[in-house]
């Protein structure tokens, strides 16, 4: 995921945690890690939405002054499907999840009846 330069510092500080994208199809997947400067953006959710459901509150939450400001950046190319992408930023060297998974307890063997 690529973000305009004016948003990057606020994304890194956790002030912006969502983005509206207008694409022909989703270009990211939930759980995907996408490089941004010295860290990564991790996608938490992708929600289809309608263009008319974009409010000024959502625009501000996404780091823009207004809906027209957001659409000036989000709408480019041939895309017509609107997606709300929720994400979080991981700084360089940070881990989002443990490197290991705890083992599932094994079930005790059952005795066969004869």
DAFENNOR-V274602 format. One record per residue. N is the residue number from 1. PHI is phi in degrees with one decimal (999 if undefined). NEAR is the number of other ideal C-beta (glycine too) atoms within 12 Angstrom. Layout:
<<N:PHI:NEAR> <N:PHI:NEAR>>
//
This chain:
<<1:999:32> <2:-108.3:19> <3:-118.4:30> <4:-61.3:22> <5:-56.6:14> <6:-68.2:15> <7:-96.0:32> <8:-59.7:23> <9:-64.5:17> <10:-68.8:23> <11:-65.6:33> <12:-61.5:26> <13:-84.1:15> <14:83.1:17> <15:-78.6:17> <16:-117.4:32> <17:-131.3:26> <18:-151.1:37> <19:-149.4:44> <20:-98.1:40> <21:-126.2:37> <22:-115.9:29> <23:-131.3:24> <24:-78.3:14> <25:-158.2:16> <26:-61.8:22> <27:-106.0:20> <28:-133.8:26> <29:-131.5:18> <30:-61.3:16> <31:89.8:17> <32:-68.7:20> <33:-112.0:23> <34:-124.6:24> <35:-63.6:17> <36:-145.0:29> <37:51.0:19> <38:-97.3:14> <39:-135.4:24> <40:-139.8:26> <41:-101.4:34> <42:-111.5:29> <43:-79.8:31> <44:-95.8:23> <45:-159.9:22> <46:-128.4:27> <47:-122.9:21> <48:-65.1:19> <49:-150.7:23> <50:-99.0:16> <51:-56.0:22> <52:-70.5:10> <53:-86.4:17> <54:-78.1:30> <55:-105.0:19> <56:-62.7:17> <57:-62.3:15> <58:-65.3:31> <59:-59.8:26> <60:-66.4:20> <61:-61.3:24> <62:-85.5:36> <63:99.6:30> <64:-112.3:29> <65:-73.1:18> <66:-159.3:18> <67:-61.6:25> <68:-59.8:14> <69:-62.7:22> <70:-61.9:32> <71:-64.6:24> <72:-61.7:16> <73:-96.2:25> <74:-75.6:36> <75:-96.5:21> <76:-153.0:15> <77:79.4:13> <78:-92.1:10> <79:-61.8:19> <80:-135.4:17> <81:-92.8:23> <82:-103.3:28> <83:-130.0:34> <84:-99.9:33> <85:-105.3:37> <86:-103.1:25> <87:-152.7:36> <88:-140.0:28> <89:-101.0:34> <90:-114.1:25> <91:-68.3:19> <92:-54.2:13> <93:84.7:9> <94:-81.3:15> <95:-112.7:14> <96:-86.9:20> <97:-148.1:11> <98:-61.2:7> <99:-74.0:7> <100:-122.8:7> <101:-111.5:7> <102:-63.2:7> <103:-68.9:6> <104:-74.5:6> <105:-62.8:6> <106:-81.0:6> <107:-82.7:6> <108:-66.4:6> <109:-63.0:6> <110:-95.4:6> <111:-83.8:6> <112:-84.1:5> <113:-88.1:4> <114:-114.1:3>>
//
